[in-house]
Amino acid sequence: MMRPIGFVRSPFEDRSEVPRGLGAKHTQEGVLEILPELEEGLTDIEGFSHLLVIWAFDRSEDFELMSHPPSDNRPHGVFATRSPFRPNPIGLTVVELLRREGNRLHVRGVDMLDGTPILDIKPYLSSIPMEELRRGWLAEAEARSKRD
Ligand SMILES: C[S@@+](CC[C@H](N)C(=O)[O-])C[C@H]1O[C@@H](n2cnc3c(N)ncnc32)[C@H](O)[C@@H]1O
């Protein structure tokens, strides 16, 4: 039903190499290599500064309904986290589009392993004002870590 539209080229070979936890910055550059036969679908993408990349956690074998995120010492329901161990192993990453070279999109902000299958790409159009965003347990964990 779903098939990869391309693959991520990333400097990360192993999960342990990807920055994680509170304050982790995702500034690594990578390339989204789109299948040549789908290149026409990238027409006009250059005008967007940021993209949503929808991808598959192809190296996650199982899932857990309660996750133990590195950003907190308390467990949280999987759907309240960005855990790689989910019933449907789908990842979502916002990246900055640096440039396009044909079917290759050079981006900044990858947190995927090298060779990760890409399922879809869409322009990122944020419409929710910062003051309306609630960040749930993550905001509480950040406040606790500043106190400790
Ligand atoms: C916390 S998840 C967040 C991913 C994405 N930003 C999201 O919100 O869906 C990021 C972690 O997924 C893991 N990961 C990256 N690529 C993967 C892959 N292809 N298969 C399994 N795990 C992967 C790495 O350990 C990385 O630190």
The ligand as an SDF file (V2000), in Angstrom:
LIG
                    3D

 27 29  0  0  0  0  0  0  0  0999 V2000
   12.6930   10.3790   19.4030 C   0  0  0  0  0  0  0  0  0  0  0  0
   12.5740    9.8580   17.7040 S   0  0  0  0  0  0  0  0  0  0  0  0
   11.8060   11.2820   17.0030 C   0  0  0  0  0  0  0  0  0  0  0  0
   11.7030   11.1580   15.5230 C   0  0  0  0  0  0  0  0  0  0  0  0
   10.8470   12.1960   14.8680 C   0  0  0  0  0  0  0  0  0  0  0  0
   11.3700   13.5380   15.0280 N   0  0  0  0  0  0  0  0  0  0  0  0
    9.4370   12.1130   15.3930 C   0  0  0  0  0  0  0  0  0  0  0  0
    9.0600   12.9570   16.1920 O   0  0  0  0  0  0  0  0  0  0  0  0
    8.6930   11.2180   14.9690 O   0  0  0  0  0  0  0  0  0  0  0  0
   14.2250   10.0230   17.1420 C   0  0  0  0  0  0  0  0  0  0  0  0
   15.0180    8.7720   17.4050 C   0  0  0  0  0  0  0  0  0  0  0  0
   14.5770    7.7500   16.5330 O   0  0  0  0  0  0  0  0  0  0  0  0
   15.6230    6.8440   16.2890 C   0  0  0  0  0  0  0  0  0  0  0  0
   15.6480    6.5480   14.8590 N   0  0  0  0  0  0  0  0  0  0  0  0
   16.0390    7.3560   13.8490 C   0  0  0  0  0  0  0  0  0  0  0  0
   15.8970    6.7450   12.6770 N   0  0  0  0  0  0  0  0  0  0  0  0
   15.3900    5.5180   12.9350 C   0  0  0  0  0  0  0  0  0  0  0  0
   15.0230    4.4120   12.1180 C   0  0  0  0  0  0  0  0  0  0  0  0
   15.1390    4.4600   10.8050 N   0  0  0  0  0  0  0  0  0  0  0  0
   14.5430    3.2980   12.7340 N   0  0  0  0  0  0  0  0  0  0  0  0
   14.4330    3.2330   14.0780 C   0  0  0  0  0  0  0  0  0  0  0  0
   14.7710    4.2640   14.9070 N   0  0  0  0  0  0  0  0  0  0  0  0
   15.2400    5.3810   14.3450 C   0  0  0  0  0  0  0  0  0  0  0  0
   16.9110    7.4830   16.7800 C   0  0  0  0  0  0  0  0  0  0  0  0
   17.2930    6.8290   17.9660 O   0  0  0  0  0  0  0  0  0  0  0  0
   16.4960    8.9060   17.1080 C   0  0  0  0  0  0  0  0  0  0  0  0
   17.1560    9.3770   18.2470 O   0  0  0  0  0  0  0  0  0  0  0  0
  1  2  1  0
  2  3  1  0
  2 10  1  0
  3  4  1  0
  4  5  1  0
  5  6  1  0
  5  7  1  0
  7  8  2  0
  7  9  1  0
 10 11  1  0
 11 12  1  0
 11 26  1  0
 12 13  1  0
 13 14  1  0
 13 24  1  0
 14 15  1  0
 14 23  1  0
 15 16  2  0
 16 17  1  0
 17 18  1  0
 17 23  2  0
 18 19  1  0
 18 20  2  0
 20 21  1  0
 21 22  2  0
 22 23  1  0
 24 25  1  0
 24 26  1  0
 26 27  1  0
M  CHG  2   2   1   9  -1
M  END
$$$$
